[in-house]
Amino acid sequence: MFGGHHSSRFIVAITGASGVIYGKRLLEVLKDKDAEIHLVISRSAEKIIEYELGISRRDLEKYADYNYSENDLDSPLASGSFKTDGMIIVPCSLKTIAGIASGFSSNLILRAADVTIKEGRKLILVPRETPLSSIHLRNMLELARIGVVILPAMPAFYHKPTSIQDLVDFIVGKILDNLGIEHNLYRRWAQIK
Ligand SMILES: Cc1cc2nc3c(=O)[nH]c(=O)nc-3n(C[C@H](O)[C@H](O)[C@H](O)COP(=O)(O)O)c2cc1C
């Protein structure tokens, strides 16, 4: 059913947090790396994509090999028998984190994350919220303890960013580091002597 010529296969989900630009950049980079991309954009994200990027979900869906709506609970992504190299939710709302932490799989993003965890595959969440409440922190701690990677959209400044693109590339570079994919998205820290 799915093409086998790609080097790897990832589920990418974009949820309704600010910072959908991180999701867009990850899609560009993964496509460039010849990964097979299965993309789920939540209903809330759709509005934020229009607001923050001035584009439609269709524009982002062009980067993916397969696209799903959050209601597609009967899609392959909802089953453990569909093998992937991992899932990245970027940006990840704290509502979606709460759903994952409590096993409440009411949409395809939550179900696919639930499956990724139960099958022991890599799950990377990129939350964007500040300040964080004890509820947010508790949910993230619970997930981190079982091996979920919590990678906040928290760019550094030691690489001397001069544009929004530099800030975005830093976070996307961190995601790729975690996936073990080579890149040149940001300059690594080299100690100044
Ligand atoms: C303009 C806008 C910005 C938002 N930014 C954030 C955010 O940065 N982080 C967050 O956790 N929720 C944010 N929200 C709230 C989520 O969109 C809301 O909790 C939604 O139910 C998330 O659903 P989803 O995770 O299924 O996409 C924002 C909502 C709007 C309308």
The ligand as a MOL file (V3000), in Angstrom:
LIG
                    3D

  0  0  0     0  0            999 V3000
M  V30 BEGIN CTAB
M  V30 COUNTS 31 33 0 0 0
M  V30 BEGIN ATOM
M  V30 1 C -4.0490 31.7760 18.2170 0
M  V30 2 C -3.9400 30.6240 19.1780 0
M  V30 3 C -2.7100 30.3190 19.7200 0
M  V30 4 C -2.5770 29.2540 20.6160 0
M  V30 5 N -1.3400 28.9790 21.1110 0
M  V30 6 C -1.1590 27.9150 21.9350 0
M  V30 7 C 0.1370 27.5830 22.3870 0
M  V30 8 O 1.1350 28.2310 22.0600 0
M  V30 9 N 0.2740 26.4780 23.1750 0
M  V30 10 C -0.7960 25.7010 23.5290 0
M  V30 11 O -0.5780 24.7070 24.2280 0
M  V30 12 N -2.0660 26.0150 23.1240 0
M  V30 13 C -2.2750 27.0900 22.3210 0
M  V30 14 N -3.5450 27.4010 21.8790 0
M  V30 15 C -4.6920 26.6050 22.3520 0
M  V30 16 C -4.9170 25.3220 21.5490 0
M  V30 17 O -5.1200 25.6490 20.1840 0
M  V30 18 C -6.1500 24.5630 22.0830 0
M  V30 19 O -5.8560 24.0350 23.3700 0
M  V30 20 C -6.6000 23.4420 21.1770 0
M  V30 21 O -7.6690 22.7370 21.8020 0
M  V30 22 C -5.4800 22.4660 20.8480 0
M  V30 23 O -6.0060 21.3990 20.0750 0
M  V30 24 P -5.0670 20.3980 19.2910 0
M  V30 25 O -3.9400 20.0100 20.1960 0
M  V30 26 O -5.9400 19.2220 18.9730 0
M  V30 27 O -4.5820 21.0780 18.0680 0
M  V30 28 C -3.7090 28.4770 20.9810 0
M  V30 29 C -4.9460 28.7900 20.4140 0
M  V30 30 C -5.0590 29.8330 19.5270 0
M  V30 31 C -6.4110 30.1300 18.9400 0
M  V30 END ATOM
M  V30 BEGIN BOND
M  V30 1 1 1 2
M  V30 2 1 2 3
M  V30 3 2 2 30
M  V30 4 2 3 4
M  V30 5 1 4 5
M  V30 6 1 4 28
M  V30 7 2 5 6
M  V30 8 1 6 7
M  V30 9 1 6 13
M  V30 10 2 7 8
M  V30 11 1 7 9
M  V30 12 1 9 10
M  V30 13 2 10 11
M  V30 14 1 10 12
M  V30 15 2 12 13
M  V30 16 1 13 14
M  V30 17 1 14 15
M  V30 18 1 14 28
M  V30 19 1 15 16
M  V30 20 1 16 17
M  V30 21 1 16 18
M  V30 22 1 18 19
M  V30 23 1 18 20
M  V30 24 1 20 21
M  V30 25 1 20 22
M  V30 26 1 22 23
M  V30 27 1 23 24
M  V30 28 2 24 25
M  V30 29 1 24 26
M  V30 30 1 24 27
M  V30 31 2 28 29
M  V30 32 1 29 30
M  V30 33 1 30 31
M  V30 END BOND
M  V30 END CTAB
M  END
